[in-house]
């Protein structure tokens, strides 16, 4: 689970430091108490949508869960630094028990940022899966580096090949997944208002 353990610990630590109960966070975020307990206990690979909702309730940026915010100036991320050891896994709402996306943060040391840029490895989905669309405040930009990506956005479906990109409002229900039986790699930038 690696860095995923850090996320659960940070959420719990911030929640407790703000003297918020699980019930209060659940009520304000629209998530279930059980879901928050499972995220804090590192039992689930959460998708970004519930993390964004929890961040808003706690009054922190999404990046607070992912990094230590050490640099005030520009941050350079070298190719050698975007390895699996820096990867954080999330589900894409296909199944809560399996990691579908490996996120490699490209700005983990930048403080005060409003965008979250990632290199994301998107694993193939299982046959016949019904995807659960997610929605949250903000905007997303995706540029396909390798493979083929399918994006369900509202009532539309878009197929993106290497070199294609899409920019959309995250408040519209959406789902991103590999469109073939091969892993795809994308550059994803998530903006959430703070």
C-alpha positions, 0 to 999 in steps of 0.5 A: 500500500506504500504511500496510501497509508500516509493519506489515511493517517494525514486525514485522521490527524487533521480531522482530530486536530480540528476536533471533528468527529467521523459523524461531522465529517460524514455529514458535511461531506456527504460520505458515509461514516464507514467510507471515511473509517475505511479511508482513514484505516487504509482499507480502501483505495479511494478515488479522488472525489471523496478525497476532495470532499474530505479536503473541503470539509477539513479546510485543506487543499487536496495536496495536503494529503499527498505531500509535505508542502516544503517548497515556496519557489518552483519545484522541479520533478526529474524523470528519475523521481517519478518512479513507483516508489513515489506512486499513490494508488487510487481506485477509479470507482470500478471496485473498491478493493483493487488499485486501478490508477497509480498517481505519480505527483509532479508537485509534491513539494510545492506549497500553496498550489491550486493545481495537482499535476500527476503522471497517472498509470491507468490499468485495464478494467475487468470485462463487463464492469459498470463504472460508477461516475464521480463528480466534484468541484473543480476542473481537470485536464488530461493529456494521453501519453501512451495507450487509449483512454475512454472518458465517460462525461455526462451522457457522452463518451470520448476516446482519446489516443496518445497525443489527444487531450481533454479539459472538463468541469469536474462537477459533471459526472465523469469516469476515466479508464483504459479503453483497451486491455493495455495500461495507458499513461496520462498527464492529469491536472486537477484543479480544486477551488480552495 
